[in-house]
Amino acid sequence: MNGDKIFDIMYNEDNPLENDPYKRVHQIRRGLKRFNKDGSFSTHMMASGEHDGKYYAHPMLFPIGTSEEGIEWKEFPATDEGFRNAYYHAKRIGEIFEFDTEKEAVNFAKGNWK
């Protein structure tokens, strides 16, 4: 199955609630968890960066569909190519969070949205 059709929450310019990154980040993965080998779970695994003079945070982990075992996940590697691919994937499905400063984007990616 195509995860873009199943799990997306699209950016809505007319709804300020959804445009607030601290509120919207909770909406995009509501009820979804990837269980890790150590017993913890992940929902986003965020990264931050600068693109075209603007500062962003975006997930590195995405639900991509379902199988008999549950939700299938795609985790992009922490490499230049992985960050770039995750950024463009997040942008395509409306999971980019824009900030005024690098510090805001970094703090958001580190989890201050939780």
N, C-alpha and C positions, 0 to 999 in steps of 0.2 A: 504494500500500500504506500501511497505517497503521503508522507508526514505533513507536507505543506498544506494539504487539504484538511487533515484531521486536527492538527494542533495549533494552527495559526490564530493569533489575535492580531488583526490588522490595525495599523496606526490610523487614528481617526482625528483629523484636524478640528472637527466640530465638537469634540468631547474632551474638555480639559482634564477630566479625571484620568482618562486613558493616556493622555500626553504627559502627565507627570511621571517621570521615570521611576520614582520611588513607589508609586502605586501600580504602574503598568507592569513592572518586573514581576510582581506577585501574580498578575493575571495570566501571564503567558505560560506558566507551568503548573497552574493550580491542580493539585491532586496527582501530579506525576513525580516519580522518584526513580532514580537509577541506584540500585544497591551496589555498593563497592565491596571489594574483597575483604576489607577490614571490618565490615559490618555497618559502616556509616552509609549515608546516601548522599547523592548529588542531584541537583536539579538544573543548574546553569553552568557552573565553572566559568566565571567571567574573566575577560581580559580587557585591557584598555589600550588606547593608542591615539595617534593623531593622523588625520587624513584630510588633505586639502585645507590645512590651517584650522581645522575644528577638532575638538576632543571628543572621543567616543568610548563607551564601554559596550561590550557585546558578549554573548555566550560563546563558549568553545565546545559545548555539549548540547546536542539537539535530539529530541525525539524524532524518529524518522518513520515509524510505522509500528505495526503490531504483528505478533506471531503467537504460536501456541504457548510460548514461554512468557508472554506479556509484551511490554513495550520494547522496541528495538531502539538503540541510541547510537548516534554518531558523535565521537569525540575527535576533534581536530587536534593534531599534535602541536606541541609548544615549539614550533619552528617558524621561521619567517614565512614560509609557504603556508603552514597551518594557520597562523594568525591571519594572513591575507585571505585565505579561503573561507575561514570562519567569519571574517568581517563581511565578505560579499554574500555569503549565505544568509547571515543575520540581516543584512540590509534588504535582501530579496524578500524575506518573509516578515519584515517589520519588527525585528528584535534588536534594533540599534538604539542606543540611549546617548543622546548628545548633551554635552556639558560646556560651560563657559571656560573652565580652566582644566589644565592637566590634572591638578590635585583632586578636583571633584571626580573626574573620570577614574583616576587610580583608586580613590577611596571607595567609589561605588563598586568597581571590579573586585576589590578586596573584601567586599561584603557589608559595607555600611548600610545597604538597603535591607538587610535581614531584620 
